Amino acid sequence: MSKPLDDDDDDVIGGLYENGHWAWDEKVNALVFKSDLPEEPPDAPQLATAILGSVEFREDIDLNEQNRFRKRMQRKAEPDDVVTLQDVKDVVLFTAPIKILKPYLINLLHLPATERILRALIFYCQYHLQTSDTMNNRTIELMTKIRTERSVEVEMHYMDNLEDLRLLVAKEYSNLINGSGEFAKFHHMGPSKKMRSMNRKESFLFETFVRMSIQIIWIALGRKSFDEIELEVHRMFKSDLFNSAEHKLTGDKKIVPRTPHERQVLIGHCIVKKYKVDMMSPLINEVHCSKRNIDHRMFGLGIVQYPRLSSRLTYMECALSMPENLLQQSHISLGILGLARARFDILLREVCREPEASSSNLNKSSSRSTKSATSRKKSTLGQAPMYSSIELPPRGSDEYDELPSEFPTESYPRKPCDDKQRRKWLRRYQRIVNKHRAHSSR
């Protein structure tokens, strides 16, 4: 009879006897397993892994691991349950390679401010993919139609929307790199910013956070267009020059150059070109952009209680902070967040749709492949969508340009993350570390 699972049986991801070799030990007169992994303290950042090595998340897990995840790590289901951001984070943490998981990364992912960044990224990437597909179709139509002034107006509308959504990401990212508020203890110079810069830890944390964010976005958007998401997230955080995701693509995987009209709409006009040593990321350029009028209230959405907001800003604020179980009834689309949890399996893959390929590995490979010149120009609007498209309210009569008599000082009550789930992941990490230590000492 098989031994029942309990919390103390949480095996190391990938198995105990991987990343090593067997050798004869003369002292014990027996074969012993010796790990090939470098011996480092648990909290020592593995810089080469985060920056130079590839980080692959597991897509197929066996039934035993699924049962283990469901029993110990998955959030307990509720009546009329919907998919939450915590559910997506749980799947990503469970399928992530253990070499990139650290306690401070787990704690970082369970901050309310981090959840706002992740929701802003999901919101932006969903609209970016939606607009990219629209611009592809418009480019095809230009082969048989004449470009008019109305075409420019429509495209500028898309560009303004993308720039506003990038600003939602940028305002939260600015707090992260400045170590403001909840991010103070994660700053590379310490909470008081008086220590010597911990550049290795900062590099590891930044690169790993970007990689985890991409995986979270990809799953939240129904596992579609992985390479486009990866390229755009790297571009926003690092600029085209330092876009490592684009530089690793060679041969047939090279991205097809966009037309000038597509590039203007998708990238915007807030890019500031400087020397390498004085270059800011596109996200920070959005904050300091002097070429467009920015509504000052966007910098406090989800944090500051404004006396009144336009329908456009209300939509954006709800996307950042509204509970997932209210998204659908408010007609706010944020990927699979807010959809019925029963529609998805344990890894948040939709179970009611026809499989796209006979092999799950083929499906994974095709979803992550970069679009060729032919496929990139092919419209995907005819496919049945998993979730509805984003319809941002336009700027209208409920907007106002004049500044209020005084700036609002009252903030929304702090909405804590699921601390129970955070403690679960910390305990799991510690169990795995203890098993590695016990095994190495044999």
FENPE-V178550 format. One record per helix or strand of 3 or more residues. SS is the DSSP state (helix for helix, strand for strand). FROM is the first residue (numbers start at 0). TO is the last residue. If there is no record, write none. Layout:
BEGIN
ss->{SS | SS}
from->{FROM | FROM}
to->{TO | TO}
END
This chain:
BEGIN
ss->{helix | strand | strand | helix | helix | helix | helix | helix | helix | helix | helix | helix | helix | helix | helix | helix | helix | helix | helix | helix | helix | helix | helix | helix | helix}
from->{6 | 19 | 29 | 46 | 62 | 84 | 97 | 102 | 111 | 148 | 180 | 198 | 225 | 243 | 250 | 259 | 275 | 281 | 295 | 310 | 323 | 340 | 359 | 372 | 418}
to->{8 | 24 | 34 | 50 | 72 | 94 | 99 | 108 | 140 | 177 | 185 | 219 | 237 | 246 | 252 | 266 | 277 | 286 | 299 | 320 | 325 | 342 | 367 | 375 | 439}
END
